[in-house]
Amino acid sequence: MGQRILVADDEPSILLSLQVLLRKAGYEVRVARNGEEVLQAVEDACPDLIILDAMMPARSGYDVCQELRRQDRWRDVPIIMLTAKGREVEREKGLALGASDYVTKPFSTRELVETVRRRLGGPTPSP
């Protein structure tokens, strides 16, 4: 069984493409469609890494990131913020709230997988 990644995004096409991409890379993938689902999924089974959209219904990714960082048991789980909000102020906000990385949409799938592997301590594929 591979390392577990929770992918959270309210856009079904992004969820599906990330699911396929990450499973192909050897990871076990679960999905959440809003901030509340993220918190419930983490409570049910803590993932090894979270890919978190900043703008989601119920609770924003920023709010979820901050909540996860408040809890000792989840404090060290890497969080990659994945968002269309590319301005420097949003990036700084995400990192200040505890995100490990900040990736803007549209994103390179190869670079995203490399970022995931780097955060999980796995080897980065050769070009």
DSSP file (Angstrom, degrees, kcal/mol; ACC not computed):
  #  RESIDUE AA STRUCTURE BP1 BP2  ACC     N-H-->O    O-->H-N    N-H-->O    O-->H-N    TCO  KAPPA ALPHA  PHI   PSI    X-CA   Y-CA   Z-CA
    1    1 A M              0   0    0      0, 0.0     3,-0.1     0, 0.0    26,-0.1   0.000 360.0 360.0 360.0 133.1    0.0    0.0    0.0
    2    2 A G        -     0   0    0      1,-0.2    25,-0.2    21,-0.0     2,-0.1  -0.148 360.0 -71.6 -80.9 177.1    1.4    3.4   -1.0
    3    3 A Q        -     0   0    0     23,-0.3    25,-2.5     1,-0.1     2,-0.4  -0.396  55.4-114.0 -67.9 149.3    1.5    6.6    0.9
    4    4 A R  E     -a   28   0A   0     23,-0.2    44,-2.5    42,-0.1    45,-1.2  -0.743  31.1-174.5 -96.7 129.2   -1.9    8.3    1.5
    5    5 A I  E     -ab  29  49A   0     23,-3.0    25,-2.4    -2,-0.4     2,-0.6  -0.976  13.4-152.4-122.0 133.7   -2.7   11.6   -0.1
    6    6 A L  E     -ab  30  50A   0     43,-2.3    45,-2.9    -2,-0.4     2,-0.5  -0.932  12.4-162.7-103.0 121.9   -5.9   13.6    0.5
    7    7 A V  E     -ab  31  51A   0     23,-2.8    25,-2.2    -2,-0.6     2,-0.5  -0.923   5.7-170.3-107.5 124.2   -6.8   15.8   -2.4
    8    8 A A  E     +ab  32  52A   0     43,-3.1    45,-2.1    -2,-0.5     2,-0.3  -0.957  24.9 130.5-122.0 118.3   -9.3   18.6   -1.7
    9    9 A D        -     0   0    0     23,-2.0    47,-0.1    -2,-0.5    23,-0.1  -0.959  48.4-141.8-159.8 145.6  -10.9   20.7   -4.5
   10   10 A D  S    S+     0   0    0     45,-0.4    23,-0.1    -2,-0.3    46,-0.1   0.460  81.4  90.7 -90.5  -0.6  -14.5   21.7   -5.3
   11   11 A E    >>  -     0   0    0      1,-0.2     4,-2.3     2,-0.0     3,-0.6  -0.858  66.2-155.1 -97.8 111.0  -13.8   21.3   -9.1
   12   12 A P  H 3> S+     0   0    0      0, 0.0     4,-2.5     0, 0.0     5,-0.2   0.835  91.6  54.3 -56.0 -37.2  -14.7   17.7  -10.1
   13   13 A S  H 3> S+     0   0    0      2,-0.2     4,-2.3     1,-0.2     5,-0.2   0.880 109.9  46.8 -68.5 -35.5  -12.4   17.7  -13.2
   14   14 A I  H <> S+     0   0    0     -3,-0.6     4,-2.6     2,-0.2     5,-0.3   0.916 111.7  51.5 -69.6 -42.6   -9.4   18.7  -11.1
   15   15 A L  H  X S+     0   0    0     -4,-2.3     4,-2.3     1,-0.2    -2,-0.2   0.938 112.6  45.8 -57.0 -47.3  -10.2   16.1   -8.5
   16   16 A L  H  X S+     0   0    0     -4,-2.5     4,-2.4     1,-0.2     5,-0.2   0.929 113.3  47.7 -63.9 -46.4  -10.4   13.4  -11.1
   17   17 A S  H  X S+     0   0    0     -4,-2.3     4,-2.5     1,-0.2    -1,-0.2   0.896 114.0  46.9 -65.5 -38.6   -7.2   14.4  -12.9
   18   18 A L  H  X S+     0   0    0     -4,-2.6     4,-2.7     2,-0.2     5,-0.3   0.880 110.4  53.6 -69.3 -36.7   -5.3   14.6   -9.6
   19   19 A Q  H  X S+     0   0    0     -4,-2.3     4,-2.2    -5,-0.3     5,-0.2   0.951 113.2  42.3 -59.0 -50.2   -6.7   11.2   -8.5
   20   20 A V  H  X S+     0   0    0     -4,-2.4     4,-2.3     2,-0.2    -2,-0.2   0.935 115.8  49.3 -63.3 -47.7   -5.5    9.6  -11.8
   21   21 A L  H  X S+     0   0    0     -4,-2.5     4,-1.3    -5,-0.2    -2,-0.2   0.921 115.2  42.2 -58.6 -48.3   -2.2   11.3  -11.8
   22   22 A L  H  <>S+     0   0    0     -4,-2.7     5,-2.5     2,-0.2    -1,-0.2   0.848 113.2  51.6 -74.6 -34.3   -1.3   10.5   -8.2
   23   23 A R  H ><5S+     0   0    0     -4,-2.2     3,-1.6    -5,-0.3    -1,-0.2   0.911 108.4  52.7 -65.7 -40.5   -2.5    6.9   -8.3
   24   24 A K  H 3<5S+     0   0    0     -4,-2.3    -1,-0.2     1,-0.3    -2,-0.2   0.834 105.3  55.7 -61.6 -32.1   -0.4    6.4  -11.4
   25   25 A A  T 3<5S-     0   0    0     -4,-1.3    -1,-0.3    -5,-0.2    -2,-0.2   0.463 128.9 -99.0 -80.6  -1.6    2.5    7.7   -9.4
   26   26 A G  T < 5S+     0   0    0     -3,-1.6     2,-0.3     1,-0.3   -23,-0.3   0.611  78.5 130.6  99.9  13.9    1.9    5.0   -6.8
   27   27 A Y      < -     0   0    0     -5,-2.5     2,-0.5   -25,-0.2    -1,-0.3  -0.700  58.5-123.0-101.6 152.6   -0.1    6.8   -4.1
   28   28 A E  E     -a    4   0A   0    -25,-2.5   -23,-3.0    -2,-0.3     2,-0.4  -0.819  38.0-158.7 -86.3 129.1   -3.3    5.9   -2.4
   29   29 A V  E     +a    5   0A   0     -2,-0.5     2,-0.3   -25,-0.2   -23,-0.2  -0.941  20.2 178.0-123.7 131.8   -5.7    8.9   -3.0
   30   30 A R  E     -a    6   0A   0    -25,-2.4   -23,-2.8    -2,-0.4     2,-0.3  -0.885  19.6-144.0-118.4 157.5   -8.8   10.0   -1.2
   31   31 A V  E     -a    7   0A   0     -2,-0.3     2,-0.3   -25,-0.2   -23,-0.2  -0.889  14.0-170.5-125.9 154.3  -10.8   13.1   -2.1
   32   32 A A  E     -a    8   0A   0    -25,-2.2   -23,-2.0    -2,-0.3     3,-0.1  -0.989  10.5-159.8-138.3 145.0  -12.8   15.8   -0.4
   33   33 A R  S    S+     0   0    0     -2,-0.3     2,-0.3   -25,-0.2   -25,-0.1   0.495  73.3  15.8-106.6  -6.3  -15.0   18.4   -2.1
   34   34 A N  S  > S-     0   0    0     22,-0.1     4,-1.7     1,-0.1    24,-0.2  -0.962  85.3 -92.7-156.9 172.6  -15.1   21.1    0.6
   35   35 A G  H  > S+     0   0    0     22,-1.9     4,-2.0    24,-0.7     5,-0.2   0.855 120.4  53.1 -61.7 -38.3  -13.4   22.2    3.8
   36   36 A E  H  > S+     0   0    0     21,-0.3     4,-2.2     1,-0.2    -1,-0.2   0.901 107.3  52.3 -64.9 -40.2  -15.7   20.3    6.2
   37   37 A E  H  > S+     0   0    0      1,-0.2     4,-2.7     2,-0.2    -1,-0.2   0.862 106.6  55.0 -63.4 -34.5  -15.0   17.1    4.2
   38   38 A V  H  X S+     0   0    0     -4,-1.7     4,-2.6     2,-0.2     5,-0.2   0.962 108.8  46.0 -61.5 -51.5  -11.3   17.7    4.6
   39   39 A L  H  X S+     0   0    0     -4,-2.0     4,-1.9     1,-0.2    -2,-0.2   0.885 115.0  47.5 -61.7 -38.8  -11.5   17.9    8.4
   40   40 A Q  H  X S+     0   0    0     -4,-2.2     4,-2.3     2,-0.2    -1,-0.2   0.913 111.6  50.2 -67.8 -42.2  -13.7   14.8    8.6
   41   41 A A  H  X S+     0   0    0     -4,-2.7     4,-2.3     2,-0.2    -2,-0.2   0.894 111.3  48.3 -63.3 -40.3  -11.4   12.8    6.3
   42   42 A V  H  < S+     0   0    0     -4,-2.6    -1,-0.2     1,-0.2    -2,-0.2   0.886 111.3  50.8 -67.8 -38.2   -8.3   13.8    8.3
   43   43 A E  H  < S+     0   0    0     -4,-1.9     3,-0.2    -5,-0.2    -2,-0.2   0.899 111.8  48.2 -63.3 -41.2  -10.1   12.8   11.5
   44   44 A D  H  < S-     0   0    0     -4,-2.3     2,-0.3     1,-0.3    -2,-0.2   0.915 137.4  -8.4 -67.6 -44.7  -11.1    9.4   10.0
   45   45 A A  S  < S-     0   0    0     -4,-2.3    -1,-0.3    -5,-0.2    -2,-0.1  -0.785  74.5-128.9-159.2 106.8   -7.6    8.5    8.7
   46   46 A C        -     0   0    0     -2,-0.3   -42,-0.1    -3,-0.2    -4,-0.1  -0.391  27.4-140.1 -64.1 123.7   -4.8   11.0    8.8
   47   47 A P        -     0   0    0      0, 0.0   -42,-0.2     0, 0.0     3,-0.1  -0.282  14.7-124.3 -77.7 168.6   -3.1   11.2    5.3
   48   48 A D  S    S+     0   0    0    -44,-2.5     2,-0.3     1,-0.3   -43,-0.2   0.685  94.9   6.1 -82.3 -20.6    0.6   11.4    4.7
   49   49 A L  E     -b    5   0A   0    -45,-1.2   -43,-2.3    28,-0.2     2,-0.4  -0.977  66.3-145.8-160.3 149.4    0.1   14.6    2.7
   50   50 A I  E     -bc   6  79A   0     28,-2.5    30,-3.3    -2,-0.3     2,-0.6  -0.984   1.1-159.9-124.1 131.1   -2.8   17.0    1.8
   51   51 A I  E     -bc   7  80A   0    -45,-2.9   -43,-3.1    -2,-0.4     2,-0.5  -0.962  26.7-170.2-105.3 119.0   -3.3   18.8   -1.5
   52   52 A L  E     -bc   8  81A   0     28,-2.8    30,-2.5    -2,-0.6     2,-0.2  -0.942  21.5-142.0-127.0 119.0   -5.7   21.6   -0.6
   53   53 A D  E     - c   0  82A   0    -45,-2.1    30,-0.2    -2,-0.5     8,-0.1  -0.550  15.4-142.9 -71.3 139.5   -7.5   24.1   -2.8
   54   54 A A  S    S+     0   0    0     28,-0.7     7,-2.4    -2,-0.2     8,-0.8   0.876  87.4  52.9 -73.2 -37.5   -7.7   27.6   -1.2
   55   55 A M  S    S+     0   0    0      5,-0.2   -45,-0.4     6,-0.1    -1,-0.2  -0.846  72.5 137.3-109.7 102.3  -11.2   28.4   -2.3
   56   56 A M        -     0   0    0     -2,-0.8   -22,-0.1    -3,-0.1   -23,-0.0  -0.934  51.6 -98.7-136.4 159.0  -13.8   25.8   -1.4
   57   57 A P  S    S+     0   0    0      0, 0.0     2,-2.4     0, 0.0   -22,-1.9  -0.282  99.6  22.2 -72.2 166.3  -17.3   25.8    0.0
   58   58 A A  S    S+     0   0    0    -24,-0.2     2,-0.3   -23,-0.1   -24,-0.1  -0.377 136.5   7.9  74.9 -59.6  -18.1   25.2    3.6
   59   59 A R  S    S-     0   0    0     -2,-2.4   -24,-0.7     4,-0.0   -23,-0.1  -0.975  83.3-117.8-147.8 137.5  -14.6   26.3    4.8
   60   60 A S     >  -     0   0    0     -2,-0.3     4,-2.5     1,-0.1    -5,-0.2  -0.277  26.1-114.7 -70.7 160.5  -11.8   27.8    2.8
   61   61 A G  H  > S+     0   0    0     -7,-2.4     4,-2.8     1,-0.2     5,-0.2   0.842 118.2  57.0 -62.6 -33.3   -8.5   26.0    2.3
   62   62 A Y  H  > S+     0   0    0     -8,-0.8     4,-2.3     2,-0.2    -1,-0.2   0.936 108.9  45.4 -61.4 -45.9   -6.9   28.8    4.3
   63   63 A D  H  > S+     0   0    0     -9,-0.2     4,-2.4     2,-0.2    -2,-0.2   0.913 114.1  48.7 -63.6 -44.1   -9.2   28.1    7.2
   64   64 A V  H  X S+     0   0    0     -4,-2.5     4,-2.7     2,-0.2     5,-0.2   0.921 110.4  51.2 -63.2 -44.5   -8.7   24.4    7.0
   65   65 A C  H  X S+     0   0    0     -4,-2.8     4,-2.1     1,-0.2    -2,-0.2   0.931 111.5  47.5 -58.2 -47.2   -4.9   24.7    6.9
   66   66 A Q  H  X S+     0   0    0     -4,-2.3     4,-1.0     1,-0.2    -1,-0.2   0.906 112.0  50.1 -62.0 -42.4   -5.0   27.0    9.9
   67   67 A E  H >X S+     0   0    0     -4,-2.4     4,-0.7     1,-0.2     3,-0.5   0.911 110.0  50.1 -63.4 -43.2   -7.2   24.5   11.8
   68   68 A L  H >< S+     0   0    0     -4,-2.7     3,-0.9     1,-0.2     6,-0.3   0.886 107.9  53.4 -63.4 -38.3   -5.0   21.6   11.0
   69   69 A R  H 3< S+     0   0    0     -4,-2.1    -1,-0.2     1,-0.2    -2,-0.2   0.720 100.5  61.9 -71.5 -20.2   -1.9   23.4   12.2
   70   70 A R  H << S+     0   0    0     -4,-1.0     2,-0.5    -3,-0.5    -1,-0.2   0.748  92.0  78.1 -73.1 -23.4   -3.6   24.1   15.5
   71   71 A Q  S XX S-     0   0    0     -3,-0.9     3,-1.2    -4,-0.7     4,-0.9  -0.772  73.1-147.5 -94.5 124.3   -3.8   20.4   16.3
   72   72 A D  G >4 S+     0   0    0     -2,-0.5     3,-0.7     1,-0.3     4,-0.4   0.880  96.5  58.0 -54.8 -41.8   -0.7   18.6   17.4
   73   73 A R  G 34 S+     0   0    0      1,-0.2    -1,-0.3     2,-0.1     3,-0.1   0.707 117.8  31.4 -67.5 -18.8   -1.6   15.3   15.7
   74   74 A W  G X4 S+     0   0    0     -3,-1.2     3,-1.5    -6,-0.3    -1,-0.2   0.398  88.4 102.2-115.4   0.4   -1.8   17.0   12.3
   75   75 A R  T << S+     0   0    0     -4,-0.9    -2,-0.1    -3,-0.7    -3,-0.1   0.807  85.4  43.8 -58.3 -33.5    0.8   19.7   12.7
   76   76 A D  T 3  S+     0   0    0     -4,-0.4    -1,-0.3     2,-0.1    -2,-0.1   0.420  80.4 115.2 -97.6   2.1    3.5   17.9   10.7
   77   77 A V  S <  S-     0   0    0     -3,-1.5   -28,-0.2    -9,-0.1    23,-0.1  -0.598  73.7-117.7 -71.4 122.5    1.4   16.6    7.8
   78   78 A P        -     0   0    0      0, 0.0   -28,-2.5     0, 0.0     2,-0.5  -0.379  29.5-161.3 -62.6 136.7    2.6   18.4    4.6
   79   79 A I  E     -c   50   0A   0     19,-0.3    21,-2.6   -30,-0.2    22,-1.6  -0.982   7.0-164.0-122.8 121.2    0.0   20.6    3.0
   80   80 A I  E     -cd  51 101A   0    -30,-3.3   -28,-2.8    -2,-0.5     2,-0.4  -0.920  15.2-145.7-103.4 112.4    0.4   21.7   -0.6
   81   81 A M  E     -cd  52 102A   0     20,-2.6    22,-3.6    -2,-0.7     2,-0.5  -0.658  15.0-169.6 -76.7 128.2   -2.0   24.6   -1.3
   82   82 A L  E     +cd  53 103A   0    -30,-2.5   -28,-0.7    -2,-0.4     2,-0.3  -0.970  24.5 144.5-122.7 113.3   -3.2   24.4   -4.9
   83   83 A T  E     - d   0 104A   0     20,-2.4    22,-2.4    -2,-0.5   -30,-0.0  -0.982  59.8-130.4-153.0 156.5   -5.1   27.5   -6.0
   84   84 A A  S    S+     0   0    0     -2,-0.3     2,-1.2    20,-0.2    20,-0.1   0.576  84.7 100.6 -80.4 -10.9   -5.9   29.9   -8.8
   85   85 A K        +     0   0    0      1,-0.2    -2,-0.1     5,-0.1    -1,-0.1  -0.639  44.2 163.9 -79.7  97.9   -4.9   32.7   -6.5
   86   86 A G        +     0   0    0     -2,-1.2    -1,-0.2     4,-0.1    18,-0.1   0.442  26.7 119.0-100.7  -1.0   -1.4   33.5   -7.7
   87   87 A R  S >> S-     0   0    0      1,-0.1     4,-2.0     4,-0.0     3,-0.6  -0.351  72.2-119.8 -66.9 148.6   -0.8   36.9   -6.2
   88   88 A E  H 3> S+     0   0    0      1,-0.2     4,-2.8     2,-0.2     5,-0.2   0.836 111.8  59.1 -57.4 -36.4    2.2   37.1   -3.8
   89   89 A V  H 3> S+     0   0    0      1,-0.2     4,-1.9     2,-0.2    -1,-0.2   0.884 107.2  46.7 -64.2 -37.8    0.0   38.2   -0.9
   90   90 A E  H <> S+     0   0    0     -3,-0.6     4,-2.6     2,-0.2    -1,-0.2   0.900 111.9  50.9 -69.5 -39.9   -2.2   35.0   -1.2
   91   91 A R  H  X S+     0   0    0     -4,-2.0     4,-2.4     1,-0.2     5,-0.2   0.938 111.3  47.7 -60.3 -47.3    1.0   32.9   -1.4
   92   92 A E  H  X S+     0   0    0     -4,-2.8     4,-2.5     1,-0.2    -1,-0.2   0.879 110.8  52.4 -62.0 -38.3    2.4   34.5    1.7
   93   93 A K  H  X S+     0   0    0     -4,-1.9     4,-1.9    -5,-0.2    -2,-0.2   0.942 109.9  48.0 -62.8 -47.8   -1.0   34.1    3.5
   94   94 A G  H  <>S+     0   0    0     -4,-2.6     5,-2.5     1,-0.2     4,-0.4   0.918 115.0  44.5 -59.7 -45.2   -1.0   30.3    2.7
   95   95 A L  H ><5S+     0   0    0     -4,-2.4     3,-1.0     1,-0.2    -1,-0.2   0.883 111.5  53.6 -67.9 -38.2    2.5   29.8    3.8
   96   96 A A  H 3<5S+     0   0    0     -4,-2.5    -1,-0.2     1,-0.2    -2,-0.2   0.833 105.7  54.1 -65.2 -32.1    2.0   31.9    7.0
   97   97 A L  T 3<5S-     0   0    0     -4,-1.9    -1,-0.2    -5,-0.2   -28,-0.2   0.533 133.5 -86.7 -81.8  -5.4   -1.0   29.8    7.9
   98   98 A G  T < 5S+     0   0    0     -3,-1.0   -19,-0.3    -4,-0.4    -3,-0.2   0.475  72.5 151.1 120.2   1.9    1.1   26.6    7.7
   99   99 A A      < -     0   0    0     -5,-2.5    -1,-0.3    -6,-0.2   -19,-0.2  -0.404  36.1-150.8 -64.2 142.4    1.1   25.4    4.1
  100  100 A S  S    S+     0   0    0    -21,-2.6     2,-0.3     1,-0.2   -20,-0.2   0.835  79.2   6.4 -80.8 -35.9    4.3   23.6    3.2
  101  101 A D  E     -d   80   0A   0    -22,-1.6   -20,-2.6    -7,-0.1     2,-0.4  -0.943  63.1-145.5-143.6 161.6    4.1   24.6   -0.5
  102  102 A Y  E     -d   81   0A   0     -2,-0.3     2,-0.4   -22,-0.2   -20,-0.2  -0.955  18.0-178.1-136.0 112.8    2.0   26.8   -2.6
  103  103 A V  E     -d   82   0A   0    -22,-3.6   -20,-2.4    -2,-0.4     2,-0.3  -0.940  15.4-143.8-116.1 130.7    1.2   25.8   -6.2
  104  104 A T  E     -d   83   0A   0     -2,-0.4   -20,-0.2   -22,-0.2   -18,-0.1  -0.701  28.9 -87.0 -97.7 147.8   -0.9   28.0   -8.6
  105  105 A K  S    S+     0   0    0    -22,-2.4     2,-0.1    -2,-0.3   -19,-0.1  -0.701 108.7  50.0 -87.5 144.2   -3.3   26.8  -11.2
  106  106 A P  S    S+     0   0    0      0, 0.0     2,-0.3     0, 0.0    -2,-0.1   0.625  89.6 178.3 -68.7 150.5   -2.8   26.0  -14.0
  107  107 A F        -     0   0    0     -2,-0.1     2,-0.5    -4,-0.1    -2,-0.1  -0.849  35.5-108.5-124.9 157.4    0.0   23.8  -12.8
  108  108 A S     >  -     0   0    0     -2,-0.3     4,-2.3     1,-0.2     5,-0.2  -0.741  21.8-150.0 -82.2 123.9    2.5   21.4  -14.3
  109  109 A T  H  > S+     0   0    0     -2,-0.5     4,-2.4     1,-0.2     5,-0.2   0.888  97.8  53.0 -62.7 -37.7    1.5   17.9  -13.4
  110  110 A R  H  > S+     0   0    0      1,-0.2     4,-2.2     2,-0.2    -1,-0.2   0.928 110.4  46.4 -62.4 -45.6    5.2   16.8  -13.5
  111  111 A E  H  > S+     0   0    0      2,-0.2     4,-2.3     1,-0.2    -1,-0.2   0.871 110.8  53.1 -66.0 -36.8    6.2   19.6  -11.1
  112  112 A L  H  X S+     0   0    0     -4,-2.3     4,-2.5     2,-0.2    -2,-0.2   0.936 109.9  47.3 -64.4 -45.3    3.2   18.8   -8.7
  113  113 A V  H  X S+     0   0    0     -4,-2.4     4,-2.7     1,-0.2    -2,-0.2   0.893 111.6  51.6 -62.8 -38.7    4.3   15.1   -8.5
  114  114 A E  H  X S+     0   0    0     -4,-2.2     4,-2.5     2,-0.2    -1,-0.2   0.903 109.7  49.6 -63.5 -40.4    7.9   16.2   -7.9
  115  115 A T  H  X S+     0   0    0     -4,-2.3     4,-2.3     2,-0.2    -2,-0.2   0.913 111.4  49.0 -64.5 -42.7    6.7   18.4   -5.1
  116  116 A V  H  X S+     0   0    0     -4,-2.5     4,-2.1     2,-0.2     6,-0.2   0.946 112.7  47.4 -60.7 -49.1    4.6   15.6   -3.6
  117  117 A R  H  X>S+     0   0    0     -4,-2.7     5,-2.2     1,-0.2     4,-0.7   0.898 111.3  51.0 -61.1 -40.9    7.6   13.2   -3.8
  118  118 A R  H ><5S+     0   0    0     -4,-2.5     3,-0.6     1,-0.2    -1,-0.2   0.919 112.0  46.8 -62.6 -43.4    9.9   15.8   -2.2
  119  119 A R  H 3<5S+     0   0    0     -4,-2.3    -1,-0.2     1,-0.2    -2,-0.2   0.822 114.8  46.7 -68.7 -32.1    7.5   16.4    0.7
  120  120 A L  H 3<5S-     0   0    0     -4,-2.1    -1,-0.2    -5,-0.2    -2,-0.2   0.463 114.1-115.1 -91.6  -1.0    7.0   12.7    1.3
  121  121 A G  T <<5 +     0   0    0     -4,-0.7    -3,-0.2    -3,-0.6    -4,-0.1   0.632  69.6 135.5  81.8  12.8   10.7   11.9    1.1
  122  122 A G      < -     0   0    0     -5,-2.2    -1,-0.2    -6,-0.2     2,-0.1  -0.421  62.7 -83.3 -90.1 169.1   10.5    9.8   -2.0
  123  123 A P        -     0   0    0      0, 0.0    -1,-0.1     0, 0.0    -5,-0.0  -0.414  38.6-125.9 -70.5 145.8   12.8    9.8   -5.0
  124  124 A T        -     0   0    0     -2,-0.1   -10,-0.1    -7,-0.1    -9,-0.0  -0.794  32.2-112.9 -89.9 131.6   12.1   12.4   -7.7
  125  125 A P        -     0   0    0      0, 0.0    -1,-0.1     0, 0.0   -11,-0.0  -0.259  29.9-108.4 -65.2 151.1   11.8   10.9  -11.2
  126  126 A S              0   0    0      1,-0.1     0, 0.0     0, 0.0     0, 0.0  -0.478 360.0 360.0 -74.4 149.4   14.4   11.6  -13.8
  127  127 A P              0   0    0      0, 0.0    -1,-0.1     0, 0.0     0, 0.0   0.509 360.0 360.0 -68.8 360.0   13.3   13.9  -16.7
